[in-house]
Amino acid sequence: MLALVKRVLLKTLWVAVVFFGITCVSFAVIHLAPGSPTDMQTTLNPLATAETRARLQALYGLDRPLHVQYLDWLGKLVRCDFGNSLSGDHRPVWDKITERLPLTFSMNVVSLLLTLAIAIPIGVASARRQGGLFDRCATIFVFVGFAMPGFWLALLLMLFFGIYLGWLPISGLTSMDFARLDLWGKAVDLARHLTLPIFIYTFGSLAGMSRFMRSAMLEVLRQDYILTARSKGLPEYVVIYKHALRNALLPVITILGLSVPGLIGGSVIIESIFALPGLGQLFYQSVMSRDYPLIMGNLVLGAVLTLAGNLLADAGYALADPRIRLGGRDDA
């Protein structure tokens, strides 16, 4: 455990340095994009003059040098203050994010759990029956999953289940009579609205996860200790699920760590298609309106999730593989 704690502390220090670099580069890049918050607010206003734009620039602090703006933003971030939005109602950025975060987070968590529950058994079964009918069918499924764009599949499902059959709603989070429904009716209504988005999330990541699981399982099943376990007469399910599966999960841990940032980034297209009031849609709207504080708030959250995912994957490696956990002690 001491080796694990030391490894996590060193990784945390490195994460802090990387986080500083991400915020610095992101702040510079978003200001390189054409347009500014004042342009978005004055372009369609015939009464807006150059003096009006200049006053708005001074009001928002955009007339100062870029490094001064960054240091001011960084000082607020240290105090956990993301500032106020420059568009719409000018509310605090953190309030807007916390309103949208539960929906995006819950959809992605449900999708991730469904992906693991389906992909791991498919990968294990394909590895045990390599070259068989099930493995060939799973391979075809994987190729289709990789080749099919998520937005295209979403449009097809909306057309079939929402318009032709009329079984599921195609946009929004709730129905118009949602307030008059009882508790069970509200749960069913939410489930009907979220069925298609969650299916798209799950289908998009299911192919890659099952393929990684199959490759890792095939590699483990070729190891000598698996042959030894079978030669001792152990039941096949003990060999597979006790000896082989734990080591085969290491690549899956990597994928899980890398999928954490998708809680935001992967939600932009799906939430825009289904008109869901989530964090992805908020990020898209902030980019289109050049709302710098809101953009940086979303980018900071994405950076934190990315680095936290890598940190969790590193800790998961150490927990799953004693060789990694004790590697520092052996070198010493």
Steps between C-alpha positions, in 0.01 A plus 500: 500500500791738565625444147149565367466823701841621382409426140171689528666803665765528228232463236292772668790748489549430132124543445515848656774606258311362201180672615676837508624444145154401377336813640773724357475355149119488505471863611725612215329286236143615571610863461651422159158406360338779296236703675451598862213521750451868417467425128229247570308756707535802268508363143122481463438825690482795258543747788830349615797721418875454525489682833241253627722206404797664671301553819390135497859391448606704804205371703594138435873568540574395142700815429784386725801294381432130465745392769339742746157354423637149552661581833178665617299194394752266664480696825123458500535129421721450805210638705261262315342795320436441129362850450173603340373412156536772236184400312138444583411571861864557614460250780801338673666240281505238773124532550440434131733201502346343811154530345601299195756261652262248669326410172821454302672315782211263568452411132869425453525298823200286400650456154838405644348240733298351215809493280702312762215260574468409131851545358692294757288182456512543120878537505549201730264279300667599170844418639386160632343414162761656273409443136157363585159622392456729801845653448428567133164659577660714770771609255237610248321688776826674595570607142147640466536685830831655398377601156162648595507870602305570816309799363389299194378213715320748725312647202402153378369397841310826537341446160406136566400495869384858532324578172408172330412298811438786745630298793760743633532881510775646284591819686496663840530357848135491609152513349275803519276335764797393714394715798160327521642147509552298815842379612487180297370685196784752523758220521351328195487828308867573575597145404319528167676827417844367595475155339630604158785726624625235744481234229712717270755557777516128577515377142779741414733371770387137508689394188838630611467376856405146396786485249752612760366243742527223241860587407608521864329170583666321207839624614442383857369157396831431325701547819669208673319540830167448323634175356617401849161577651327286239748216546412492870145413406340830605152562361494718189297778663760523780782528244316765301337716764750466786841468335465653153238772531681708761812540289296554185325797661813719488433632146136556597618714792690713249190545287295592805753765598499647151120492479452731799552817289222376272255599775522847342657474157292211374177665610513802270363334186244270664359768729473741207317242286253402772470856642600388849591774752833346591857616533591419140230728365609774742859472377388527138291808574788664689736447206254645251448810717875536581419490871859473625432437871243230419731338243787493749273359769406209274862450390621499860240239589605292199867533593429395859306196379776408255777522757287332766427218258870448435569509874225247569627277219851512647367410845286227345808354336673481836199337665449246223866411441732451801803529271415865434418566865833358619707621209649796688601276792670249271700775326613634836 
